[in-house]
Amino acid sequence: MTVPFPGALALLVALLLASPVSFAVDIDRPKKHADAVLALMSYTVWPDVTASDLNIDSGSNESKELTITQFGGGATLSKTVPLYLEGTMGYSRYDPQFVLSDGTNSRKIPTKWNSLTATGGIGWDFHILTDRWGGNLVLRPIANVMLGTMASDLRVGAYVFKKRSNRDFDFLNGGRLNAYGLGGSLMLDYELFSKPQDIDIELRYSGMNLQSFGSTSEAVRGQASTENLGVYLRRRAPISDWTLLNKPVRYVLESAHTEYLGEQRGQLGFNSLTSVGLGFELDSSDYDVFITRTRLVARYMFGSNTSGYGLGLAMSF
């Protein structure tokens, strides 16, 4: 999803941009850089349809200011062993412009902050009820852990290398910041699998604290928190008598809404994101392949001062 650079993002950018002053640096600024890096990481921690492909630009034809991409999945082992496992990997890239000045001359220095996160979760399904149509409602507490890393790729000339003399630029110039997070989720999940249709409804609350470690600059330490409430709905049903791979082709209707809470609320210019999608699904379970179903879904996403589109690919095993 591509969205214009929202005005409220200035709150986050303020943590990232260096002021056009002398090479002396505010002692708190390296920590602000680290906090901002973890804040960006926090959007890739949870499985989230609405933010799975998010690009924010400045409204010009220049490269994207912020790119977020993620993929992942989860499943319960079986009805007899209701152990739930999930995993998510996310990537984000931020390209801020730092301004350096020696009091007479100033220049913009492009940086590239690339972060990679991996989140794992383990939970247990507590069966609540089975309705008359055969649908099951379960309560699923999940314990989550995250590991992430950010690399700063600063490309500057000899002018800067001669002038830099503080820990702030040590961090920006090829610096690295690692992070871990501990948290959990609580999910209500309703699933109905039948010949006429499949219905899946999920309500999920998630929260995690992120903390940095292993920075290449001892002065750079940061923390952030991520907290959201999301709902996901999906309906799959056969398209008339259309068959492919010996199975009916199904259409997919999908909707999702994420409400960001705590520190994330308004951080990127919106409090929530909503997604609606339409696609189709192929069933390959009759063949000797490990992929049983493949879904392709086109999505339209929107929020406060935000709109865009995306294309999602999902597979069942």
DRENTOR-524473 format. One line per field, with one value per residue (C-alpha): z, x, y. Coordinates in Angstrom, 2 decimals. Each point is the difference from the previous one (the first is absolute). Layout:
% DRENTOR-524473
z (Z_...)
x (X_...)
y (Y_...)
END
This chain:
% DRENTOR-524473
z (0.00_-0.93_1.95_0.04_2.66_2.81_2.09_3.25_-1.13_0.93_3.58_-0.99_-2.43_2.78_1.74_-3.14_-1.59_1.17_0.26_-2.25_2.77_0.72_0.29_3.77_0.83_2.68_2.36_-0.20_-3.79_-0.55_2.35_-2.01_-3.14_1.69_1.29_-3.52_-1.52_2.47_-0.65_-3.69_0.87_2.08_-3.14_-1.28_3.20_-0.29_-2.87_-1.37_-3.38_0.10_0.41_-1.84_-2.96_1.01_-1.85_1.08_-2.27_0.16_-2.77_-2.56_-2.61_2.27_1.53_2.79_3.43_1.77_-1.23_2.10_-1.22_1.95_-0.42_2.34_1.16_2.79_0.56_2.67_-0.16_0.38_1.93_2.29_0.56_-0.12_0.08_-2.05_-1.70_-1.99_-1.59_-1.70_-1.80_-0.80_-1.85_0.21_-1.68_0.94_-1.96_2.11_-1.08_2.61_-0.26_1.03_0.32_1.13_0.59_-3.54_-2.37_0.34_-1.98_0.06_0.64_-1.14_2.33_-0.37_3.05_-0.73_2.70_0.08_2.68_0.76_2.45_1.29_2.06_1.86_1.33_0.98_-1.23_2.71_-1.56_0.96_-2.14_-3.17_-1.69_-1.88_-3.36_1.19_0.61_2.89_2.27_1.90_2.40_-0.85_2.30_-1.73_1.34_-2.48_-0.34_-2.58_-1.21_-2.36_-1.43_-1.70_-2.17_-0.83_-3.41_-0.16_-3.17_0.56_-1.45_1.50_1.23_2.58_0.94_0.83_2.06_1.82_3.56_2.11_0.79_-1.92_-3.34_1.15_0.24_-3.36_-1.92_-0.45_3.46_1.10_2.65_1.20_1.87_1.79_1.09_2.42_-0.01_-0.68_-1.69_0.81_-2.86_-0.50_-3.12_-1.69_-2.85_-2.11_-2.68_-2.14_-3.59_-0.76_1.59_2.39_2.52_2.19_2.54_2.28_2.73_1.37_2.56_-0.10_2.08_0.21_1.41_-2.19_1.40_-1.81_0.60_-1.74_-1.60_-1.73_1.91_3.78_0.30_-2.11_2.05_-0.66_0.82_-1.45_0.47_-2.45_0.82_-2.26_-0.29_-3.26_-1.58_-3.10_-2.01_-2.98_-2.02_-2.65_-2.22_-3.36_-3.20_-1.51_-1.83_-0.88_0.78_-0.38_1.19_0.61_2.67_0.03_-0.45_2.92_0.28_3.08_1.80_2.66_2.41_2.78_2.38_2.34_2.77_1.18_3.72_2.37_-1.53_-3.51_-0.03_-2.46_-0.36_-3.81_-0.48_0.62_2.95_-1.96_-3.38_-1.78_-2.86_-2.32_-2.48_-2.81_-1.57_-0.87_1.33_-1.68_1.73_-0.91_2.73_-2.57_-1.14_1.69_0.91_3.41_-0.87_0.38_-0.67_-1.67_0.40_-1.93_1.47_-1.21_2.89_0.40_3.21_1.61_3.19_1.15_-2.84_-1.33_-2.90_-2.30_-1.40_0.14_-1.24_2.38_-0.62_2.58_0.09_2.19_0.70)
x (0.00_1.36_-1.11_1.00_2.38_-2.44_0.53_-0.08_3.00_1.99_-0.21_2.08_2.19_0.86_1.74_1.95_1.12_3.13_-0.22_2.21_2.36_3.66_1.44_-0.56_-2.87_-2.67_0.85_-3.60_-0.18_1.62_-2.60_-2.75_1.37_-0.16_-3.54_-1.09_1.57_-1.88_-3.20_0.28_0.75_-3.17_-2.17_1.48_-0.32_-3.58_-1.78_-2.02_-1.75_-0.48_3.71_1.48_1.03_0.25_1.91_0.08_1.40_0.42_-2.49_2.76_1.49_2.92_0.59_-2.24_0.71_-1.19_-0.64_-1.46_-0.47_-0.85_-1.12_-0.87_-2.64_-1.30_-1.87_-1.27_1.63_-3.22_-3.26_1.52_3.16_-1.23_3.47_0.12_3.21_0.57_2.88_0.45_2.90_0.05_2.23_-0.01_2.10_0.19_1.91_0.35_2.06_2.46_1.26_3.59_1.54_3.29_-1.54_0.73_-0.92_-2.68_-0.92_-2.59_1.27_-2.20_-0.16_-1.66_-1.32_-0.93_-1.57_-0.94_-2.17_-1.12_-2.80_-1.06_-3.01_-1.26_-3.51_-2.75_-3.60_-2.65_-3.24_-3.01_-2.86_-1.10_-3.08_-2.71_1.72_3.21_1.97_2.48_0.83_3.28_1.84_3.69_2.62_3.37_3.48_2.21_3.69_1.68_3.58_0.99_2.95_0.52_2.94_0.81_1.55_1.42_1.75_1.98_3.08_3.35_-1.46_-2.12_2.56_2.47_-2.54_-1.87_1.19_-2.90_-1.99_-3.06_1.76_1.74_-3.47_-1.19_3.10_-0.44_-1.45_-2.06_-2.66_-1.48_-3.26_-2.13_-3.61_-2.15_-3.78_-3.17_-3.37_-3.52_-2.18_-3.61_-0.17_-3.16_0.41_-2.64_1.11_-2.80_-0.75_-2.03_2.46_2.88_-0.17_2.82_-0.40_2.84_0.08_3.49_1.67_3.82_2.62_3.80_2.92_3.09_3.49_3.29_3.23_3.30_0.28_3.27_-0.14_-0.05_-1.92_-2.91_-2.63_-3.72_-3.38_-3.51_-3.32_-2.56_-3.66_-3.01_-3.47_-0.94_-2.92_0.21_-2.85_0.18_-2.59_0.86_-2.59_-0.04_-0.53_-3.02_1.15_3.47_2.64_3.76_2.53_-2.98_-1.35_-2.45_1.53_-1.01_-0.43_1.39_-1.56_2.19_-0.07_2.34_0.26_2.87_-0.29_3.41_0.31_2.56_3.17_-0.98_-3.21_0.47_3.71_-0.16_-2.89_-2.89_-1.64_-1.35_0.11_-2.74_0.31_-2.58_0.96_-1.31_1.75_-0.12_1.37_1.29_-0.12_2.88_-0.61_-0.68_3.61_3.17_1.24_0.56_-2.08_-3.69_-1.55_1.18_-1.79_0.52_-1.78_-0.10_-0.45_-0.99_1.20_-0.96_0.23_0.19_1.69_1.12_-1.02_1.58_-0.11_1.91_0.14_0.28_1.07_-0.75_0.56_-1.26_2.04)
y (0.00_3.42_3.04_3.69_1.21_0.98_3.10_-1.94_-2.01_3.11_-1.28_-3.00_1.91_2.44_-2.88_-0.80_3.24_1.72_3.77_2.19_1.05_-0.60_-3.46_0.00_-2.32_-0.02_-2.87_-1.28_-0.12_-3.43_-1.47_1.70_-1.63_-3.41_0.61_0.95_-3.12_-2.21_1.96_-0.91_-3.62_-0.16_0.11_-3.26_-2.02_-1.29_-1.78_2.92_0.05_3.78_0.78_-2.98_2.18_3.65_2.72_3.64_2.70_3.76_0.70_0.54_-2.31_-0.83_-3.39_-1.22_1.47_-3.16_-3.54_-2.81_-3.58_-3.13_-3.58_-2.83_-2.41_-2.17_-3.25_-2.38_-3.42_-2.03_-0.26_-2.61_2.09_3.62_1.50_3.19_1.17_3.19_1.85_3.36_1.63_3.70_2.44_3.80_2.64_3.65_2.64_3.15_2.99_1.23_3.58_0.70_3.45_1.42_3.41_1.22_-2.78_-2.65_-3.07_-2.73_-3.49_-2.92_-2.96_-3.36_-1.79_-3.61_-2.15_-3.67_-1.60_-3.54_-0.74_-3.40_-0.93_-3.05_-0.34_-2.40_-0.26_-0.14_-1.17_2.13_-1.29_-1.77_1.47_-1.88_0.59_-1.65_3.19_0.10_2.93_-0.14_2.29_0.09_1.58_0.35_0.73_1.88_0.77_2.23_0.42_2.79_1.86_3.36_0.99_3.63_0.49_3.51_1.12_3.21_1.62_0.84_3.31_-1.78_-2.60_2.74_1.88_-2.69_-0.35_-1.16_-3.08_1.20_-0.37_-3.16_-1.50_1.38_-1.08_-3.74_-0.45_-2.97_-0.34_-3.29_-0.33_-2.55_0.07_-1.94_0.13_-1.89_-0.10_-1.09_-1.16_-1.05_-2.16_-1.31_-2.50_-1.69_-2.43_-1.43_-0.92_3.15_2.42_0.58_2.84_1.26_2.85_1.09_2.62_0.58_2.24_0.13_1.76_-0.11_2.02_0.37_0.59_0.56_-1.92_-0.55_3.46_0.89_3.29_-0.34_3.27_-1.25_-1.78_0.10_-1.42_0.04_-1.72_-1.36_-0.50_-0.49_-1.49_-1.67_-1.82_-2.21_-1.53_-2.35_-1.93_-2.58_-1.68_-1.87_2.01_-1.79_-3.19_1.27_-2.63_-0.06_-2.59_-2.33_2.36_2.93_3.43_2.20_3.72_1.73_2.97_1.56_2.92_1.14_2.92_0.87_2.57_1.20_0.71_1.49_1.42_-1.11_2.04_2.84_-0.72_-0.31_2.40_-2.39_-1.73_-2.95_-1.73_-1.93_-2.46_-1.60_-2.69_-2.16_-2.96_-3.68_-3.27_-3.15_-3.39_-2.35_-2.59_-2.75_0.16_-1.17_3.48_1.54_3.10_-0.84_3.42_3.21_3.34_3.23_3.03_3.61_2.45_3.62_1.62_3.27_2.03_3.61_1.98_-3.37_-2.23_-2.50_-3.49_-3.25_-3.58_-2.93_-3.59_-2.69_-3.76_-2.82_-3.13)
END
